[in-house]
Amino acid sequence: MLHSRLRPLPRRLPDHPASSDPSADSTPHEDDVDDESAEDLFSSSLSSLFPDDAPQFHGDPGQHLLYSSRYGDITIMVPSYPCQLEKVSQETEMGAANDVDEARKLFAHILWSAGMVVADGFERAHDSGAGMWKVKGETVLELGAGAALPSIIAALAGASAVTITDHPSSPALGPSGAIALNIKHNLSSSAASTVDVVSHEWGRLSSNPWAVSRKASYTRIIAADCYWMASQHENLARTMKWFLAPQGKVWVVAGFHTGREIVAGFFKTALGMGLVIEEIYERDLNSSAECGQEMRREWVEVREGEGPGNRTRWCVIALLKHAS
């Protein structure tokens, strides 16, 4: 089961705050953490207790999670929740509040199950190096990375280069942000992959020197659970097309926590802008077949009888490419 690979690390004691110094080891240790809370134990068991339900996201802002991978245990810090500075001058108070509101709308302060699906796919392709999840030797771009678990696993799985991006307002960015800490804790300086972190706003392309320099450069693009804002679908599809190499592929993974219709709407937008679907299906996040393979079913835009109580255990997985 996918969710069984993730568990919360013990929480820090209140009198041992996490250091803001990125050079410090922020991984919890036995002498500065509390026992695993009953809340953590309960939340990690939800998919077993309620088989028709599945968590779409994991962790609390600033919490450390342990992801069990074929490359060893991966320590992932969940991005902190964006908060307004206590002391803001009267002239800038409104602007600061607006910035915080925009950052909160990004929902970067959690680890999405869709990111775990991508990471799991990379690991499954490790031995064969083929199939839709092939990442070894590829140049990879992650859009809306948040905690950047897929990018970390892509680098460990042998991607030649990985670029991790998130919105400039994301709390995951910066020298003391979750992305920098997750890279530090899980990727050695001698890693074969080149890993870069860039702030990027979807749709800002021809006016962005970095975006211009990287146009059509990426053979693989990750976009996991980036689809709940219909107003950004066009910007997201345009960004995919801009950065995607001529023979490149885009991994689209999305849960149905905001409904199936909004996800279907993204596919309509992407197809109208010159992308095509090479492969698409739905995956059960809770169950797997006896042989260990994922449980799948056909993707449909409308599924009769589906509601909030039975759709959260499923996600859609698609592979997109240029139309020509």
Backbone bond lengths (Angstrom), bond angles and torsions (degrees), N, CA, C in turn:
res aa  C-N    CA-C-N  psi(-1)  N-CA   C-N-CA  omega(-1)  CA-C   N-CA-C  phi
1 M - - - 1.450 - - 1.529 109.41 -
2 L 1.315 115.76 135.13 1.468 120.80 -174.51 1.522 112.50 -58.50
3 H 1.335 117.19 -46.34 1.460 119.95 -173.68 1.523 112.96 -70.15
4 S 1.323 117.79 -19.45 1.459 120.11 179.74 1.528 111.77 -69.89
5 R 1.319 117.38 -12.02 1.458 120.59 -179.58 1.522 112.23 -84.00
6 L 1.319 115.84 -4.30 1.460 120.01 -177.07 1.521 109.53 -122.53
7 R 1.321 116.40 133.41 1.467 119.32 174.91 1.518 109.08 -144.23
8 P 1.323 116.86 149.51 1.458 119.89 179.27 1.519 111.21 -74.01
9 L 1.298 116.91 139.45 1.452 120.79 171.24 1.526 108.44 -79.09
10 P 1.330 117.53 154.75 1.469 119.71 178.74 1.513 111.09 -53.71
11 R 1.316 114.77 143.88 1.462 119.75 -177.59 1.523 110.26 -77.92
12 R 1.338 115.36 151.62 1.456 120.57 176.75 1.529 110.14 -69.21
13 L 1.297 114.98 147.78 1.454 119.51 172.76 1.516 109.39 -69.42
14 P 1.327 118.59 148.28 1.459 121.33 -176.40 1.512 114.45 -56.91
15 D 1.341 118.23 -31.08 1.463 119.25 -177.02 1.515 112.40 -90.53
16 H 1.354 117.19 12.87 1.461 121.59 176.03 1.513 108.90 -127.45
17 P 1.333 117.98 71.71 1.463 120.14 -177.50 1.510 111.64 -65.36
18 A 1.345 114.90 152.96 1.469 120.12 178.31 1.510 109.66 -67.98
19 S 1.311 116.43 140.64 1.456 121.07 179.06 1.512 110.54 -74.37
20 S 1.336 116.68 143.33 1.458 121.11 175.66 1.512 111.74 -87.12
21 D 1.334 116.34 -0.01 1.457 121.44 -179.79 1.508 109.20 -84.29
22 P 1.357 119.18 115.70 1.470 120.37 -176.46 1.517 112.32 -66.67
23 S 1.355 117.89 -17.75 1.464 120.03 179.58 1.519 111.33 -80.98
24 A 1.346 116.24 -13.32 1.462 119.47 179.50 1.508 109.82 -82.06
25 D 1.327 115.51 150.92 1.467 120.26 178.14 1.516 108.47 -78.82
26 S 1.343 117.01 108.61 1.459 120.87 -177.19 1.516 112.24 -95.00
27 T 1.346 117.63 8.07 1.453 119.79 176.35 1.516 109.47 -73.48
28 P 1.322 119.28 129.62 1.457 120.59 -178.75 1.523 111.77 -59.51
29 H 1.329 116.80 142.59 1.458 122.98 176.74 1.519 109.53 -119.92
30 E 1.349 116.10 166.65 1.451 120.45 -175.29 1.522 112.49 -60.47
31 D 1.336 117.16 -30.94 1.447 119.12 -174.74 1.528 113.43 -86.28
32 D 1.317 118.87 -4.17 1.456 118.75 -178.53 1.520 113.21 -132.77
33 V 1.336 116.91 20.83 1.454 119.99 177.95 1.512 110.71 -130.00
34 D 1.306 115.06 155.22 1.450 122.11 177.42 1.514 108.39 -88.47
35 D 1.331 116.99 167.06 1.462 120.41 175.88 1.516 109.71 -63.99
36 E 1.318 115.77 155.88 1.455 120.49 178.79 1.523 108.81 -59.11
37 S 1.322 116.05 126.90 1.461 120.55 -173.48 1.520 111.14 -75.02
38 A 1.340 114.72 157.52 1.465 119.61 176.44 1.520 110.60 -61.62
39 E 1.334 115.67 -33.76 1.464 119.94 178.26 1.518 111.03 -61.67
40 D 1.339 117.00 -43.87 1.464 120.89 179.15 1.523 111.09 -64.06
41 L 1.330 116.64 -42.77 1.458 120.10 179.82 1.528 110.68 -63.64
42 F 1.327 116.30 -41.64 1.464 119.84 179.79 1.517 110.77 -65.48
43 S 1.348 117.77 -45.49 1.458 120.39 -176.83 1.512 111.70 -65.21
44 S 1.334 117.48 -31.93 1.459 119.97 179.79 1.523 112.39 -74.84
45 S 1.340 117.33 -11.94 1.466 121.90 -178.38 1.522 113.20 -106.06
46 L 1.327 117.68 2.44 1.456 120.20 -173.07 1.521 113.09 -59.79
47 S 1.359 116.24 -40.43 1.463 118.47 -176.66 1.518 112.00 -65.94
48 S 1.346 117.33 -25.25 1.464 120.43 176.59 1.521 111.12 -81.95
49 L 1.332 116.33 -36.97 1.461 120.24 -179.16 1.522 112.07 -73.08
50 F 1.338 116.23 -35.25 1.461 121.54 -178.12 1.528 109.07 -126.35
51 P 1.332 117.92 83.42 1.463 121.49 -172.10 1.512 115.38 -63.81
52 D 1.334 119.61 -19.92 1.457 120.66 177.16 1.518 112.16 -86.43
53 D 1.309 116.34 -3.21 1.454 121.41 -178.93 1.522 108.39 -118.96
54 A 1.309 116.65 155.84 1.457 121.16 176.95 1.515 108.15 -152.80
55 P 1.323 117.52 139.67 1.462 118.73 178.77 1.519 111.17 -66.57
56 Q 1.322 116.28 133.45 1.457 120.75 176.92 1.518 111.69 -87.67
57 F 1.323 116.31 -16.68 1.456 120.08 178.52 1.521 109.22 -148.73
58 H 1.320 115.94 165.89 1.458 121.46 -171.61 1.524 110.11 -140.40
59 G 1.314 115.06 150.47 1.452 121.27 171.32 1.508 114.38 84.94
60 D 1.322 113.72 161.21 1.450 122.84 174.23 1.522 108.79 -107.14
61 P 1.325 117.65 156.95 1.465 119.79 178.66 1.529 111.82 -53.73
62 G 1.322 115.77 127.48 1.455 121.46 179.16 1.512 115.14 82.11
63 Q 1.334 118.09 -3.93 1.459 121.46 -178.58 1.528 110.94 -77.32
64 H 1.337 115.98 152.20 1.459 121.67 174.85 1.525 109.50 -100.69
65 L 1.327 116.28 133.39 1.453 123.09 178.31 1.524 109.00 -120.79
66 L 1.323 115.60 150.88 1.456 120.60 178.89 1.523 109.02 -111.72
67 Y 1.331 116.38 118.41 1.457 122.40 179.29 1.520 107.95 -104.72
68 S 1.321 116.37 122.10 1.459 121.78 -178.80 1.521 109.22 -86.22
69 S 1.339 116.54 116.41 1.463 120.97 -176.94 1.524 110.53 -126.84
70 R 1.309 116.19 169.47 1.456 120.83 176.90 1.526 110.99 -68.65
71 Y 1.313 117.09 -13.03 1.461 122.12 178.41 1.523 111.92 -97.74
72 G 1.327 116.43 9.24 1.452 121.14 -177.85 1.515 110.23 107.56
73 D 1.321 116.09 179.62 1.453 121.10 179.11 1.529 110.15 -73.58
74 I 1.324 115.34 129.81 1.461 122.22 -179.60 1.529 107.89 -107.34
75 T 1.323 116.52 122.07 1.455 121.42 177.58 1.521 109.27 -91.30
76 I 1.315 115.80 119.17 1.463 121.23 -177.54 1.525 109.52 -116.93
77 M 1.318 115.80 122.31 1.456 120.35 173.13 1.524 108.51 -90.24
78 V 1.325 116.31 126.80 1.455 120.81 176.64 1.537 108.11 -74.54
79 P 1.332 118.50 134.53 1.475 119.67 179.50 1.520 111.91 -54.95
80 S 1.318 115.59 146.25 1.456 120.73 178.20 1.520 110.42 -68.71
81 Y 1.321 114.85 157.24 1.468 120.36 177.34 1.521 108.92 -78.97
82 P 1.334 117.45 129.76 1.467 118.50 -179.55 1.527 110.87 -66.07
83 C 1.310 116.18 130.53 1.460 120.25 -178.87 1.521 109.31 -133.48
84 Q 1.285 114.61 153.12 1.458 120.62 -178.15 1.522 110.12 -79.51
85 L 1.333 116.29 138.03 1.451 120.65 176.04 1.526 109.85 -61.93
86 E 1.326 115.69 141.20 1.452 119.62 -176.61 1.523 111.96 -66.72
87 K 1.328 116.93 -36.23 1.447 120.17 -177.03 1.521 109.21 -108.92
88 V 1.314 115.26 102.43 1.454 121.46 179.13 1.519 107.23 -127.35
89 S 1.317 116.47 132.26 1.452 119.42 -178.96 1.523 110.06 -64.33
90 Q 1.320 115.87 156.02 1.458 120.55 -177.52 1.516 111.71 -59.53
91 E 1.355 116.35 -33.84 1.458 120.24 -177.04 1.525 112.03 -69.86
92 T 1.335 116.89 -30.39 1.468 119.99 -174.46 1.520 112.81 -108.33
93 E 1.328 117.22 0.71 1.466 119.48 -174.94 1.520 111.88 -60.15
94 M 1.339 118.12 -44.00 1.452 120.84 -178.95 1.515 111.19 -65.15
95 G 1.334 117.18 -43.89 1.460 120.54 179.34 1.513 112.08 -63.56
96 A 1.332 117.24 -41.12 1.463 120.43 178.73 1.519 110.98 -64.07
97 A 1.334 116.56 -42.34 1.462 119.87 178.86 1.519 110.92 -62.65
98 N 1.324 118.00 -40.55 1.460 121.35 178.55 1.519 111.02 -63.53
99 D 1.349 117.00 -40.08 1.464 120.79 178.65 1.521 110.85 -62.16
100 V 1.332 116.23 -41.79 1.458 120.32 179.52 1.519 110.52 -65.32
101 D 1.325 117.67 -42.61 1.459 121.11 178.31 1.522 111.19 -60.03
102 E 1.330 116.72 -42.80 1.460 120.53 179.13 1.522 110.75 -64.03
103 A 1.329 116.91 -39.73 1.467 120.60 -179.66 1.519 110.91 -66.16
104 R 1.332 117.33 -37.87 1.454 119.72 -179.72 1.522 111.98 -67.08
105 K 1.326 116.76 -32.43 1.465 120.86 179.64 1.526 112.11 -66.18
106 L 1.326 117.61 -17.40 1.460 120.84 -179.26 1.525 111.89 -74.44
107 F 1.323 117.88 -23.26 1.466 123.04 -178.18 1.532 111.16 52.90
108 A 1.331 115.25 44.41 1.463 120.35 176.25 1.520 111.57 -84.98
109 H 1.335 117.99 -9.99 1.457 121.54 -172.31 1.534 112.29 -89.52
110 I 1.327 117.58 30.32 1.454 124.40 173.96 1.523 108.19 -146.53
111 L 1.319 116.41 164.44 1.464 121.49 173.98 1.517 107.77 -104.24
112 W 1.332 116.75 116.41 1.458 121.90 -176.19 1.529 111.16 -80.56
113 S 1.328 115.73 143.43 1.468 120.54 176.36 1.528 111.17 -60.32
114 A 1.327 117.33 -32.19 1.466 120.12 179.44 1.521 111.30 -59.31
115 G 1.332 117.16 -36.44 1.455 119.86 176.67 1.514 111.91 -64.97
116 M 1.333 117.11 -35.39 1.456 120.74 176.48 1.527 110.99 -67.11
117 V 1.334 117.15 -35.51 1.462 120.92 177.39 1.528 110.47 -61.29
118 V 1.329 116.55 -43.67 1.474 120.51 178.99 1.524 110.04 -64.43
119 A 1.337 116.39 -47.76 1.460 120.10 179.74 1.523 111.15 -58.37
120 D 1.334 116.42 -42.97 1.463 121.17 178.58 1.530 110.89 -62.64
121 G 1.325 117.22 -38.64 1.459 120.47 177.90 1.524 112.10 -62.31
122 F 1.321 116.78 -42.11 1.468 120.18 178.79 1.526 110.88 -61.42
123 E 1.322 115.75 -40.25 1.466 119.16 -179.50 1.525 111.16 -68.80
124 R 1.330 116.70 -38.62 1.461 119.61 179.33 1.526 111.43 -63.95
125 A 1.338 116.83 -30.89 1.459 120.78 -179.00 1.519 112.49 -85.70
126 H 1.339 117.18 -0.25 1.467 120.50 -174.41 1.521 112.31 -58.82
127 D 1.324 116.70 -47.34 1.463 119.67 -174.43 1.527 112.40 -71.91
128 S 1.330 117.32 -45.32 1.462 119.98 -176.47 1.517 111.93 -83.55
129 G 1.348 116.54 -30.12 1.466 119.71 -177.80 1.513 112.63 66.84
130 A 1.327 117.29 16.23 1.463 120.82 -177.02 1.528 109.12 -130.90
131 G 1.324 115.38 -175.61 1.448 120.40 179.26 1.513 112.41 85.97
132 M 1.334 115.91 -177.06 1.456 120.20 -173.49 1.526 112.92 -67.49
133 W 1.343 118.01 -20.33 1.455 120.95 -177.79 1.528 113.01 -98.09
134 K 1.298 117.80 14.31 1.467 120.21 179.80 1.528 109.91 -58.61
135 V 1.334 116.62 125.50 1.461 121.01 -179.57 1.526 112.45 -129.87
136 K 1.329 117.04 -19.61 1.460 120.16 -178.91 1.529 110.14 -61.35
137 G 1.329 115.66 128.61 1.451 121.56 178.41 1.516 114.96 80.82
138 E 1.342 117.46 -1.88 1.466 121.03 -177.55 1.533 111.37 -89.70
139 T 1.329 115.39 156.38 1.463 121.20 170.72 1.525 106.83 -96.14
140 V 1.319 116.40 120.67 1.460 122.37 -166.39 1.530 110.35 -116.60
141 L 1.325 115.49 136.24 1.460 123.13 173.79 1.518 108.16 -122.42
142 E 1.345 117.21 127.91 1.459 120.12 173.60 1.518 109.21 -107.10
143 L 1.327 115.70 128.20 1.459 122.89 177.81 1.527 109.16 -100.63
144 G 1.338 117.23 137.11 1.461 120.30 -179.77 1.508 112.05 58.60
145 A 1.332 117.16 52.54 1.456 122.06 -166.75 1.523 114.52 -69.89
146 G 1.333 119.00 -34.67 1.466 119.37 -175.62 1.516 110.82 60.40
147 A 1.337 117.68 -119.49 1.461 121.89 -179.99 1.530 112.88 -73.93
148 A 1.336 117.67 -15.29 1.476 123.82 173.15 1.524 114.33 67.93
149 L 1.330 118.22 29.34 1.466 119.88 176.37 1.529 112.09 -57.74
150 P 1.351 121.41 -46.53 1.468 119.60 178.91 1.529 113.17 -57.78
151 S 1.318 117.49 -39.08 1.464 120.52 179.85 1.522 111.41 -66.62
152 I 1.341 116.33 -39.90 1.465 120.07 178.07 1.531 109.94 -60.62
153 I 1.336 116.55 -46.91 1.465 120.24 -179.46 1.530 110.28 -67.83
154 A 1.330 118.36 -36.75 1.469 120.73 177.81 1.516 110.89 -59.38
155 A 1.333 116.69 -42.61 1.461 120.57 178.56 1.523 111.09 -64.85
156 L 1.329 117.14 -42.85 1.466 120.80 178.90 1.522 111.29 -67.25
157 A 1.341 117.02 -28.58 1.470 121.36 -178.42 1.527 112.53 -84.01
158 G 1.322 118.17 0.09 1.458 119.85 172.22 1.506 116.72 103.31
159 A 1.337 118.80 16.23 1.468 119.37 173.70 1.529 108.84 -59.58
160 S 1.314 116.83 141.90 1.465 118.98 -177.71 1.518 111.93 -71.62
161 A 1.335 116.99 -33.08 1.459 121.91 178.21 1.521 108.57 -153.00
162 V 1.331 116.22 142.97 1.458 122.02 -179.98 1.527 108.61 -132.16
163 T 1.322 116.07 127.52 1.461 121.24 174.26 1.523 108.10 -114.96
164 I 1.327 115.73 121.74 1.463 122.68 -178.21 1.519 107.95 -102.30
165 T 1.330 117.10 123.38 1.466 120.08 -179.18 1.513 111.13 -126.61
166 D 1.311 114.74 151.21 1.454 122.30 170.57 1.520 107.65 -151.41
167 H 1.315 115.89 166.15 1.460 121.41 -178.95 1.533 109.98 -59.48
168 P 1.334 118.47 143.91 1.469 120.57 179.32 1.524 114.18 -53.22
169 S 1.334 118.34 -25.10 1.469 121.44 179.28 1.516 113.09 -86.81
170 S 1.318 118.46 -2.05 1.457 121.16 -174.03 1.529 111.82 -66.53
171 P 1.334 117.34 135.13 1.462 120.66 175.72 1.525 113.05 -71.07
172 A 1.335 117.25 -9.23 1.462 119.94 179.84 1.522 113.17 -77.14
173 L 1.332 116.89 -16.96 1.458 121.21 -175.81 1.528 111.53 -86.55
174 G 1.331 115.44 174.17 1.456 120.86 177.41 1.515 112.10 97.18
175 P 1.331 117.08 161.83 1.477 121.19 -176.37 1.518 114.01 -63.45
176 S 1.329 118.41 -24.67 1.462 120.37 177.62 1.528 111.72 -109.37
177 G 1.335 116.91 12.73 1.452 121.30 179.82 1.519 112.04 -79.17
178 A 1.334 115.61 170.43 1.463 121.38 -175.33 1.521 112.36 -62.69
179 I 1.331 117.59 -37.78 1.464 119.11 -177.29 1.527 110.77 -62.58
180 A 1.335 116.77 -47.75 1.465 120.29 179.87 1.523 110.93 -61.26
181 L 1.330 117.11 -41.77 1.461 120.44 -179.78 1.527 111.61 -68.35
182 N 1.325 117.10 -38.82 1.462 119.74 179.80 1.520 111.77 -67.37
183 I 1.316 116.88 -36.58 1.469 120.31 174.42 1.516 110.08 -63.52
184 K 1.319 116.31 -47.00 1.463 121.46 -177.00 1.520 111.95 -60.12
185 H 1.332 116.67 -42.37 1.460 120.28 -174.93 1.520 113.37 -78.29
186 N 1.324 118.35 -22.62 1.463 119.96 -170.54 1.520 115.49 -119.16
187 L 1.322 118.06 -14.67 1.462 120.85 -179.58 1.519 109.52 -123.51
188 S 1.299 116.25 123.27 1.459 120.06 179.64 1.516 110.09 -77.83
189 S 1.319 116.06 160.35 1.467 120.99 179.88 1.519 111.65 -65.84
190 S 1.330 116.87 -18.05 1.466 121.04 -179.96 1.524 112.70 -94.58
191 A 1.339 117.31 9.68 1.465 120.52 -178.97 1.515 110.90 -60.00
192 A 1.332 115.00 146.65 1.466 119.85 -176.92 1.523 111.60 -68.56
193 S 1.314 117.60 -29.96 1.457 121.07 -177.90 1.527 111.62 -80.95
194 T 1.327 115.45 142.20 1.457 121.23 168.88 1.524 107.42 -87.41
195 V 1.329 117.22 124.57 1.462 121.62 -175.85 1.524 109.22 -120.21
196 D 1.323 116.19 124.12 1.455 122.46 177.83 1.522 109.46 -122.96
197 V 1.335 115.78 153.16 1.455 122.16 176.41 1.528 107.86 -122.97
198 V 1.330 115.80 126.78 1.463 121.13 -175.80 1.523 109.30 -134.87
199 S 1.323 117.02 135.44 1.467 119.59 171.42 1.522 108.07 -82.98
200 H 1.334 115.45 132.03 1.461 118.41 -177.29 1.514 110.65 -150.51
201 E 1.315 115.71 135.47 1.457 123.00 176.78 1.519 109.11 -101.09
202 W 1.326 117.56 124.73 1.462 121.46 -178.43 1.534 110.31 -55.12
203 G 1.301 114.53 137.38 1.462 120.09 176.65 1.509 113.81 89.89
204 R 1.323 118.50 -16.37 1.470 121.43 177.54 1.527 107.36 -90.52
205 L 1.315 115.91 95.91 1.461 120.23 -167.57 1.526 113.42 -122.67
206 S 1.318 118.04 -69.02 1.464 120.53 -174.92 1.521 112.82 -66.81
207 S 1.333 117.83 -20.52 1.462 120.96 178.84 1.523 112.88 -94.84
208 N 1.325 116.59 1.42 1.463 122.16 -177.98 1.526 109.38 -108.18
209 P 1.342 118.60 112.64 1.472 120.57 -177.29 1.526 113.35 -55.75
210 W 1.347 117.37 -39.52 1.458 118.91 178.84 1.522 110.70 -64.16
211 A 1.337 116.90 -45.01 1.465 120.13 -179.75 1.524 111.15 -62.65
212 V 1.314 117.36 -39.31 1.469 120.52 178.27 1.516 110.50 -62.61
213 S 1.337 116.32 -41.41 1.469 120.16 -177.91 1.521 112.82 -69.77
214 R 1.333 117.27 -20.59 1.460 120.78 -176.37 1.526 113.13 -110.43
215 K 1.303 118.15 12.34 1.462 121.06 -179.22 1.525 111.04 -58.99
216 A 1.341 116.35 132.90 1.473 123.59 177.91 1.525 112.64 58.31
217 S 1.348 116.92 31.33 1.466 120.95 -174.30 1.522 114.43 -99.39
218 Y 1.324 118.09 -16.43 1.464 119.62 -169.96 1.524 111.15 -106.97
219 T 1.329 115.07 127.26 1.458 119.96 179.11 1.525 112.34 -82.54
220 R 1.343 117.20 -17.06 1.461 122.16 177.47 1.530 108.72 -141.51
221 I 1.342 115.71 135.86 1.460 121.61 177.06 1.526 108.68 -126.39
222 I 1.337 115.85 133.07 1.462 122.81 177.65 1.522 108.72 -102.19
223 A 1.327 116.84 128.92 1.463 121.57 173.42 1.523 107.65 -140.22
224 A 1.330 116.44 92.60 1.460 122.90 -174.49 1.519 110.26 -107.67
225 D 1.319 116.77 119.63 1.461 124.43 -179.98 1.524 112.11 50.87
226 C 1.335 115.02 58.92 1.466 122.65 178.49 1.529 111.56 -116.84
227 Y 1.335 118.58 22.58 1.465 119.68 -161.08 1.524 114.89 -119.52
228 W 1.333 118.81 6.00 1.461 119.31 -173.88 1.516 113.20 -77.10
229 M 1.350 118.16 -13.07 1.459 121.23 177.36 1.523 109.38 -102.64
230 A 1.320 117.11 98.94 1.467 120.60 -178.69 1.516 111.78 -59.34
231 S 1.320 116.75 -28.91 1.463 120.48 -179.63 1.525 112.42 -66.76
232 Q 1.330 117.40 -15.92 1.464 121.55 -179.87 1.527 113.05 -103.50
233 H 1.315 118.27 0.31 1.463 120.23 -177.64 1.529 112.11 -58.72
234 E 1.313 116.72 -44.23 1.460 119.32 -178.87 1.524 111.08 -65.81
235 N 1.333 117.44 -43.53 1.464 120.49 177.70 1.524 111.16 -62.27
236 L 1.324 116.69 -39.69 1.460 120.36 -179.41 1.526 111.09 -66.47
237 A 1.341 117.26 -46.03 1.461 120.37 179.10 1.533 110.88 -64.03
238 R 1.317 117.07 -40.19 1.457 120.64 178.53 1.533 110.83 -63.00
239 T 1.325 116.14 -39.55 1.465 120.92 178.68 1.519 110.77 -65.71
240 M 1.319 117.54 -42.11 1.465 120.81 176.81 1.527 110.62 -58.08
241 K 1.327 116.55 -49.24 1.462 120.83 -178.34 1.531 111.46 -62.15
242 W 1.305 116.35 -38.04 1.465 121.21 -177.10 1.528 111.57 -63.59
243 F 1.319 116.54 -47.52 1.469 120.59 -173.23 1.535 113.10 -86.85
244 L 1.322 117.63 -16.42 1.459 120.70 -173.49 1.524 111.84 -75.70
245 A 1.332 115.03 128.61 1.467 121.27 176.30 1.528 109.42 -65.31
246 P 1.336 118.19 158.96 1.475 121.14 -175.55 1.522 114.33 -51.83
247 Q 1.317 118.30 -39.83 1.461 121.28 179.76 1.527 111.49 -105.28
248 G 1.311 117.21 18.60 1.458 121.33 -175.37 1.520 113.75 -77.97
249 K 1.324 115.79 171.62 1.465 123.33 -179.30 1.526 109.40 -132.94
250 V 1.332 115.21 150.93 1.465 122.02 175.80 1.521 108.62 -116.94
251 W 1.340 115.56 127.38 1.460 119.91 173.13 1.516 108.87 -89.04
252 V 1.319 116.95 116.10 1.457 122.79 176.96 1.524 107.70 -109.30
253 V 1.326 116.54 120.25 1.463 121.49 176.72 1.518 107.83 -132.31
254 A 1.326 116.46 129.12 1.460 119.81 -176.88 1.515 110.89 -147.43
255 G 1.325 115.95 134.33 1.452 121.38 170.42 1.521 109.99 -82.24
256 F 1.319 115.43 171.59 1.466 120.74 -177.49 1.528 111.39 -106.84
257 H 1.323 117.67 28.75 1.458 120.92 -176.43 1.520 112.37 -66.80
258 T 1.336 117.90 -22.94 1.469 120.38 174.32 1.525 111.18 -105.67
259 G 1.328 116.16 12.26 1.454 120.40 178.49 1.518 112.36 103.95
260 R 1.310 115.61 156.24 1.465 121.59 -178.64 1.530 111.63 -75.96
261 E 1.325 116.36 -31.53 1.461 120.69 -174.51 1.527 112.63 -61.47
262 I 1.319 116.67 -40.05 1.467 118.96 -176.99 1.523 111.06 -69.78
263 V 1.328 117.86 -33.06 1.466 121.03 176.83 1.528 109.56 -69.54
264 A 1.317 116.76 -43.91 1.463 120.41 176.63 1.520 110.62 -59.68
265 G 1.330 116.27 -35.93 1.460 120.08 178.12 1.510 113.11 -61.92
266 F 1.343 116.64 -35.92 1.468 118.23 177.09 1.518 111.07 -64.03
267 F 1.332 117.30 -43.93 1.462 119.63 -179.54 1.532 110.93 -60.60
268 K 1.316 117.32 -39.83 1.465 120.00 177.98 1.528 110.23 -62.38
269 T 1.316 116.60 -42.41 1.465 120.45 178.66 1.518 111.24 -63.77
270 A 1.334 116.53 -46.72 1.464 120.92 -177.96 1.521 111.41 -62.30
271 L 1.334 117.42 -42.32 1.463 120.57 179.58 1.524 110.54 -67.01
272 G 1.316 117.00 -35.93 1.457 119.75 178.33 1.513 113.35 -69.66
273 M 1.338 117.04 -17.48 1.457 121.16 -178.62 1.522 113.10 -103.03
274 G 1.334 117.30 9.39 1.464 119.11 172.40 1.512 116.42 103.64
275 L 1.334 117.37 14.65 1.459 120.79 171.74 1.521 108.59 -104.20
276 V 1.312 117.80 153.83 1.464 121.89 177.18 1.517 108.81 -128.93
277 I 1.334 115.30 156.30 1.460 121.31 179.82 1.526 109.08 -93.20
278 E 1.312 115.99 119.98 1.462 120.55 176.71 1.525 111.34 -86.47
279 E 1.326 116.50 -36.58 1.463 121.37 -179.72 1.525 107.90 -152.54
280 I 1.340 116.63 144.32 1.458 120.10 178.64 1.523 109.34 -156.26
281 Y 1.325 116.50 139.45 1.460 122.23 176.89 1.528 108.33 -163.10
282 E 1.333 115.85 173.25 1.454 121.79 175.44 1.522 109.41 -110.77
283 R 1.325 115.50 142.63 1.467 120.96 -179.97 1.521 110.13 -118.85
284 D 1.332 114.78 139.05 1.451 121.99 174.03 1.533 108.23 -80.29
285 L 1.329 116.91 122.17 1.456 120.93 -177.85 1.520 113.03 -79.01
286 N 1.326 117.77 -15.41 1.456 120.97 -175.01 1.516 114.30 -98.99
287 S 1.334 117.49 -36.19 1.454 120.36 -169.31 1.511 111.94 -116.20
288 S 1.326 114.82 159.15 1.460 121.57 172.74 1.515 108.33 -141.47
289 A 1.318 115.39 156.96 1.460 119.73 179.60 1.527 110.21 -71.09
290 E 1.317 115.47 168.19 1.464 119.91 -178.08 1.522 111.70 -60.39
291 C 1.322 117.38 -29.62 1.458 120.47 -178.95 1.529 111.92 -80.52
292 G 1.335 116.60 -0.58 1.453 119.52 178.49 1.511 114.31 92.03
293 Q 1.334 117.68 -4.83 1.454 120.54 179.42 1.528 110.23 -79.05
294 E 1.306 115.55 155.30 1.457 120.28 -179.39 1.524 110.90 -68.89
295 M 1.325 115.20 149.53 1.470 121.33 177.01 1.523 108.07 -87.87
296 R 1.356 115.86 127.19 1.453 121.26 -175.97 1.524 111.30 -122.70
297 R 1.342 114.18 161.53 1.453 121.10 168.08 1.529 107.34 -150.76
298 E 1.309 115.39 167.48 1.467 121.11 -177.42 1.522 110.91 -67.05
299 W 1.334 116.18 141.34 1.457 121.52 173.46 1.524 109.62 -75.95
300 V 1.316 116.31 133.54 1.461 121.39 172.90 1.524 108.17 -136.07
301 E 1.321 116.01 148.22 1.457 120.04 179.81 1.522 111.92 -72.79
302 V 1.331 116.76 -31.45 1.458 122.01 178.55 1.522 107.86 -132.14
303 R 1.326 117.13 127.67 1.465 120.89 178.31 1.527 108.49 -119.37
304 E 1.311 115.59 115.55 1.464 121.32 -176.62 1.531 110.75 -61.33
305 G 1.331 115.01 137.27 1.452 120.79 176.47 1.513 114.65 80.18
306 E 1.309 117.18 3.44 1.464 119.78 -178.50 1.526 110.16 -86.08
307 G 1.314 115.46 139.02 1.457 120.78 177.07 1.508 110.53 -145.83
308 P 1.331 117.28 -176.79 1.468 120.77 -178.50 1.524 113.58 -56.76
309 G 1.329 117.53 -27.72 1.445 120.17 -176.20 1.514 115.19 -78.23
310 N 1.341 118.50 -19.55 1.469 118.83 -176.89 1.522 113.70 -128.81
311 R 1.332 117.96 8.57 1.462 118.51 -179.89 1.526 112.87 -101.22
312 T 1.346 117.27 -16.16 1.462 118.54 -172.53 1.524 113.45 -73.09
313 R 1.339 117.06 -17.33 1.461 118.39 179.15 1.533 112.13 -81.00
314 W 1.334 117.36 -2.10 1.457 121.51 -178.03 1.527 111.21 -115.64
315 C 1.320 115.12 150.80 1.460 120.69 170.91 1.524 107.85 -138.39
316 V 1.320 116.32 160.21 1.461 121.41 176.36 1.523 108.50 -101.19
317 I 1.312 115.83 139.41 1.461 123.23 178.38 1.528 107.36 -124.91
318 A 1.313 116.64 127.62 1.462 120.40 -179.12 1.516 110.11 -139.05
319 L 1.315 114.19 153.59 1.461 122.43 174.46 1.530 107.22 -118.85
320 L 1.332 116.24 117.34 1.453 121.91 -179.39 1.522 110.93 -106.67
321 K 1.323 116.54 156.24 1.449 121.58 176.45 1.525 108.26 -152.03
322 H 1.341 117.05 171.71 1.453 121.24 177.37 1.529 109.56 -65.01
323 A 1.330 115.53 146.90 1.458 120.25 179.25 1.511 111.52 -68.53
324 S 1.316 117.20 -28.82 1.464 119.36 -179.98 1.508 109.00 -140.51
